[in-house]
Amino acid sequence: MKGDIVQRVVDYVSREIVEDPEAVSVTIVEEGPEEVTAEVRAAKPDMGRVIGRRGRVAKAIRTIAQAAADEEGLQARVEFID
């Protein structure tokens, strides 16, 4: 499946930084032949942790996701959904 590595990496990182890891879900949506979007959902109180101050954690997660996507020859985007 396209984006499998991206999904596993984003899921792992997201679960490690929240207080309720069971509430985290990461869904991969294929946007094109070589582009995927990882949609991250977490419990309301944990969204602040996932996004971080000034979006620093979110930016780091996006960077890691792109590095994982490079392994698959893809472009990756990460969206944080309430």
Beta strands, then each sheet from edge to edge (+ up, - down):
strand 1: 25-32
strand 2: 35-41
strand 3: 75-81
sheet 1: 1+ 2- 3-
end
